Amino acid sequence: MSIFKKKILLGLFSATAIAMTSQSASAANWLMLQGTEREGQAPRAKVWGFIQPEYTNTSDTKLRAGPWSGQSAIFNQVRPDLKTSDGFNVIRARIGVRGTGMPLDSNVNYFFLAEFGNNGITRQGGGSTKITDASITFNHMKGARVRVGQFKTPGSEEGLQAIHVFDYINFTGAVNGLLLERFFDGNGSIAGTTSAFANRPNGPVSAFRDTGVQVFGAFKVGDWEHSYAAMIGNGNGIARGDNDDNKETYLYWSSERIYGGKGPRRQGLKMYAWYQDGKRTLSGSNGTGGAGEYDRTRSGIGTTFRKGKIHANFEYITADGMIFNGTDGGAVAGSLNNAATAVSSFNVATTGEADGYYMDFGYHITPKWEVDVRYDVYNRLTNSSAAERKFETLTLGTQYFFNKKSRFILNYELRDAEAPNLAGSAVPNQILGSIDDRLTAQILVIF
């Protein structure tokens, strides 16, 4: 890591420590905000949504070694098409409606949201529009509310929170690699496939969602609010049903010290823990291997904080079982190697281990301007000395708030990657040395 990054990281640690020892703090209760409506105050139907156009740029450094040397590196391409290193995109365009069953029964809530943007949800599995959320909540028992349908799963704060209040543009390495799940037919090949099949995802990314039933609730003890959730889901993402009769288990707990406010910016300090466990099934079709059932377990602990002009977050995540493992040689999936003998494919490690963490700090300089800094580490396949990869990203960001419902976000990501157990001259380290920094600008408008 460069001296520049170390200095910023030291400042981030210091600022976070100061924030955490302050008298007040904050975090939203996403279980209640997304799953329920305020009793006696919610309308029968409230239409809402948001749009996020963005621009992304990297230097498009070519792969420095390996069978695809001199070709484009997949990690330097722009989401979601991964065909260019520079471009504009409407990454999200969502519209939905939520409300209660009044006048028949105000204890029944509903939540519906559809995605029209150009992203991993809409680009895979056909069609250009996908329903991301479609759920009903029964609030007849306040301590044990029941939510049924397709919705965000209880888990990582970064994934569980509403995307339109996210302080950054891109997800951290561990959350993107371990929790924003992609679904494949097979495990691909570390050497590339001999057919033109690139083992692309066979449907939308999970978007941190599943279809199932959840029991959840929140209760106060003095100045503390405690929340829990237990969910059973298909474990097969969104816009489709179960594919193997195996069910996913989700468990969640949080405790928040509340000082005031409400909604996403409520004042308080939140500590939380979560656990997810299930199986994934690969068919091994289209020339890929790995047919069979495999375990997939994820867990994490963290804390979130917001006081006045300050916010800070920390989360640690672990993973065991099936893990997304990039592409052959770091090349764009579908690319023919230089010897014209194999095509780069997406890969999955069926029995891997991984972990990672992130911490961030933000400060409102003025009511209009905010500055943010985030450091995240993702250690992939820690159970294999040769296959382990470490990704580090330091994100420098700023936000300009036009008003309460629209803002401009600018992020510059300083990215590093290495195979920590191999020599610096080894081919994997030369490939990872091709990774570029990334500049992304985004406008968010909520309606």
Secondary structure, 3 states (H helix, E strand, C coil): CCHHHHHHHHHHHHHHHHHHCCCCCECCCHHHHHHCCCCCCCCCCEEEEEEEEEEEECCCCECCCCCCCCCEEHHHCCCCCCCCCEEEEEEEEEEEEEEEECCCEEEEEEEEEEECCCCCCCCCCCCCCEEEEEEEEECCCCCCEEEEEEEECCCCHHHHCCHHHCCCCCCCHHHHHHCCCCCCCCCCCCCCECCCCCCCCCCCCCCCEEEEEEEEEEEEECCEEEEEEEEEECCCCCCCCCCCCCCEEEEEEEEEEEEECCHHHCEEEEEEEEEEEEEEEECCCCCCCCCEEEEEEEEEEEEEEEECCEEEEEEEEEEEEEEEEEEHHHECCCCECCCCCCECCEEEEEEEEEEEEEEEEEEECCCCEEEEEEEEEEEECCCCCCCCEEEEEEEEEEEEEEECCEEEEEEEEEEEEECCCCCCCCHHHHHHCCCCCEEEEEEEEEC
